[in-house]
Amino acid sequence: MQEEIFGDGEKLSLNTPTWPMLANDYFDYKGCNKTVPRDKYAVELKSRRKKTAKKTRKKKKMEKYQIWSSRIVLGAVAFALLFLAASADDVVVLSEENFEKEVGQDRGALVEFYAPWCGHCKKLAPEYEKLGSSFKKAKSVLIGKVDCDEHKSLCSKYGVSGYPTLQWFPKGSLEPKKYEGPRTAESLAEFVNTEGGTNVKIATAPSNVVVLTPENFNEIVLDETKDVLTYEKVATAFKLEENVVIANLDADKYRDLAEKSELRGPSARL
């Protein structure tokens, strides 16, 4: 038997075999030994339905977040691999076969002698790749590297005893000058500019992160058609996705917006 009752202005249905009617206007309430008016039961049933719907929405949102998190990680990894692959081409790989063809000719050369297993070499690698990318258009300078595990005799020839060893070879000379300065792209660029007579600045990739302000916060963050993420490193990976925005917010400058979103310290919101 299906009973129709009214509560809080909404018409609801009650399956009486599940919720037995003890009196004309009273029902057994959640299996307890007490009865409640049918209008109160209707309000409670409506409340329970709202809670169930809220849990369902939350579950779907979490599933959506997990999917996008996976995409972000994969996108970031893909972007990093693409960046390293592209920048690696800007550092000339040297060996016994091509060393004297590339070095000591009509341009100066900075050469890194390294070992693949060396921790300091791994730390230097992204800085050195950045240096190579910045100098790739400088015709008077070559940025190169030698794998000393593969080319032991070449490294021995130039007195390499520790890794990494950075040496500058002037134009037309195979007599190197050892670099002893900081191992950052900026410091290396300053050294190469001084020795090679160039004026190259370290290239910085343009940011694809949308800067949030009071003027655009609601339009972007509260737009239900977009997934807004505040990850600097994945902005470029998602720059072609029309329905995804990578954004940041200066919480010190716009504290009212930070408080509005209940941000505490560095935070990421979907």
C-alpha positions in Angstrom: 0.0 0.0 0.0 1.3 3.4 -1.0 0.4 6.4 1.3 0.8 10.0 0.1 1.6 12.5 2.8 2.6 16.2 2.9 5.5 17.8 4.8 7.2 21.1 4.4 5.1 21.9 1.3 6.3 18.8 -0.6 4.3 15.7 -1.6 6.1 12.6 -0.5 5.3 8.9 -0.7 5.4 6.3 2.1 5.6 2.6 1.7 3.5 1.4 4.6 4.8 -2.2 4.7 8.2 -0.8 5.5 6.9 2.0 7.7 3.8 0.5 9.4 1.1 2.9 10.4 0.2 2.5 14.1 -2.5 5.1 14.1 -4.3 7.1 11.6 -1.8 10.0 11.6 1.2 8.3 13.2 4.0 6.1 12.0 6.7 3.9 13.5 9.9 6.1 13.3 13.1 4.4 12.3 12.2 1.2 14.1 12.0 3.0 17.5 9.3 2.3 20.0 7.7 5.7 19.5 5.5 7.3 17.0 5.7 10.7 15.2 3.2 12.8 13.3 3.2 12.1 9.6 4.2 15.7 8.7 7.3 15.5 10.9 8.1 12.2 9.3 7.8 13.8 5.9 10.2 16.5 6.8 12.7 14.0 8.2 12.4 11.9 5.0 13.0 15.0 2.9 16.1 15.8 5.0 17.4 12.3 4.6 17.0 12.5 0.8 18.9 15.8 0.7 21.7 14.3 2.7 21.9 11.3 0.4 21.9 13.6 -2.6 24.7 15.7 -1.0 26.8 12.6 -0.4 26.3 11.5 -4.0 27.4 14.9 -5.3 30.4 14.8 -3.0 31.3 11.3 -4.2 31.0 12.4 -7.9 33.2 15.5 -7.2 35.9 13.3 -5.5 35.8 10.9 -8.5 36.2 13.9 -10.8 39.0 15.3 -8.7 40.8 11.9 -8.8 40.5 11.7 -12.6 41.8 15.3 -13.0 44.6 14.6 -10.5 45.7 11.6 -12.6 45.5 13.8 -15.7 47.6 16.5 -14.0 50.3 14.0 -13.0 50.4 12.5 -16.4 50.4 15.9 -18.1 53.1 17.2 -15.8 55.3 14.1 -16.5 54.7 14.4 -20.2 55.5 18.1 -20.3 58.7 17.5 -18.2 59.8 14.8 -20.6 59.0 16.9 -23.6 60.9 19.9 -22.1 63.9 17.7 -21.2 63.9 16.1 -24.7 63.8 19.5 -26.4 66.4 21.2 -24.2 68.7 18.1 -24.4 69.1 18.8 -28.1 70.6 22.2 -27.2 73.6 20.6 -25.4 76.0 19.0 -27.8 76.9 15.4 -26.9 80.7 15.1 -27.4 82.8 11.9 -27.9 86.2 11.0 -29.1 84.9 11.1 -32.7 83.5 14.6 -32.7 85.3 16.4 -29.8 88.0 18.1 -31.8 85.6 18.8 -34.7 83.3 20.8 -32.3 85.7 22.1 -29.7 88.8 24.4 -30.3 87.4 25.5 -33.7 85.8 28.9 -34.6 83.8 29.3 -31.3 84.4 29.0 -27.6 83.0 26.0 -25.8 81.9 25.1 -22.3 82.1 21.4 -21.7 80.7 19.4 -18.8 82.5 16.1 -18.1 80.1 14.0 -16.1 79.1 10.5 -14.9 75.5 9.3 -15.2 75.5 7.9 -11.6 76.9 11.1 -10.1 74.5 12.9 -7.7 76.1 16.3 -8.3 75.8 15.7 -12.0 72.1 14.9 -11.8 71.6 18.1 -9.7 73.4 20.2 -12.3 71.6 18.6 -15.3 68.5 20.8 -15.4 70.6 24.0 -14.9 73.0 22.9 -17.6 70.1 22.1 -20.0 68.7 25.6 -19.3 72.1 27.0 -20.1 72.2 25.1 -23.4 68.7 26.3 -24.3 69.6 29.9 -23.7 72.8 29.8 -25.8 71.5 27.7 -28.7 71.3 30.7 -30.9 74.7 32.1 -29.9 76.9 31.1 -32.9 80.1 32.0 -31.1 79.6 29.6 -28.2 79.0 25.9 -27.9 77.6 24.2 -24.8 78.6 20.5 -24.7 79.0 17.5 -22.4 81.0 14.3 -22.3 79.8 11.0 -20.6 83.0 9.9 -18.8 81.7 6.4 -18.3 81.5 5.9 -22.1 84.5 8.1 -23.0 87.1 7.5 -20.3 90.1 8.2 -22.4 88.7 11.6 -23.5 88.1 12.6 -19.9 91.5 11.4 -18.8 93.1 13.4 -21.6 91.7 16.6 -20.1 92.6 15.7 -16.5 89.1 15.0 -15.2 89.3 13.4 -11.8 86.0 14.3 -10.3 82.4 14.9 -11.5 81.1 17.1 -12.7 84.1 19.0 -14.2 83.3 22.1 -16.2 86.0 23.4 -18.5 86.0 26.4 -20.9 87.8 26.0 -24.2 88.6 29.3 -25.9 88.0 29.8 -29.6 90.8 28.0 -31.6 92.3 26.3 -28.5 92.2 22.9 -26.8 93.8 24.2 -23.7 90.9 24.4 -21.2 90.2 26.7 -18.3 88.4 25.1 -15.3 85.2 26.6 -14.1 85.1 26.9 -10.3 82.0 29.0 -9.7 78.4 28.2 -8.6 76.6 25.5 -10.6 73.5 27.5 -11.6 72.4 28.5 -15.0 72.7 32.2 -14.2 76.3 31.8 -12.8 77.3 29.7 -15.8 75.8 32.1 -18.2 77.8 35.0 -16.6 81.0 33.0 -16.9 80.4 32.1 -20.6 79.4 35.7 -21.4 82.7 36.9 -19.9 84.9 34.3 -21.6 83.0 34.2 -24.9 82.2 37.9 -25.3 78.5 37.3 -25.5 75.5 38.9 -23.8 73.0 36.1 -23.4 70.4 36.0 -20.7 68.9 32.8 -19.3 65.6 32.1 -21.0 62.5 31.9 -18.8 59.4 30.2 -20.1 56.3 32.4 -20.1 53.8 31.5 -17.4 50.4 30.1 -18.5 48.9 30.6 -15.1 45.9 32.9 -14.8 46.4 35.4 -12.0 43.3 35.8 -9.9 42.1 39.2 -8.7 38.8 40.4 -7.2 37.8 41.4 -10.7 38.0 37.9 -12.2 37.8 35.6 -9.2 34.1 34.8 -9.4 34.0 34.6 -13.1 36.8 32.0 -13.2 36.7 30.1 -9.9 32.9 29.9 -9.6 32.4 28.9 -13.3 30.9 25.4 -13.1 31.9 24.7 -16.7 35.6 24.9 -15.8 37.9 22.9 -13.5 40.2 25.5 -11.9 43.5 24.3 -10.6 46.4 26.3 -9.0 49.4 24.3 -10.2 52.2 26.4 -11.7 54.1 23.5 -13.2 51.2 22.0 -15.1 49.8 25.3 -16.6 51.7 24.8 -19.8 50.6 21.2 -20.1 47.0 22.2 -20.0 47.2 25.6 -21.9 45.3 24.1 -25.0 42.5 22.7 -22.9 39.6 25.1 -23.3 37.6 23.9 -20.3 40.5 23.8 -17.8 42.0 26.8 -16.1 45.3 26.8 -14.2 45.3 29.7 -11.8 46.9 31.2 -8.7 45.8 33.7 -6.1 48.0 36.0 -4.0 46.4 35.3 -0.6 48.4 38.0 1.1 47.3 40.7 -1.4 43.7 39.5 -1.6 43.0 38.2 1.9 39.2 38.7 1.5 39.2 36.2 -1.4 41.4 33.8 0.5 39.1 33.9 3.6 36.1 33.5 1.3 37.6 30.3 0.0 38.8 29.2 3.5 42.4 29.0 2.4 45.0 28.3 5.1 48.6 28.3 3.9 49.5 27.1 0.4 46.4 25.4 -0.9 45.0 23.8 -4.1 41.4 23.9 -5.0 39.3 22.1 -7.6 
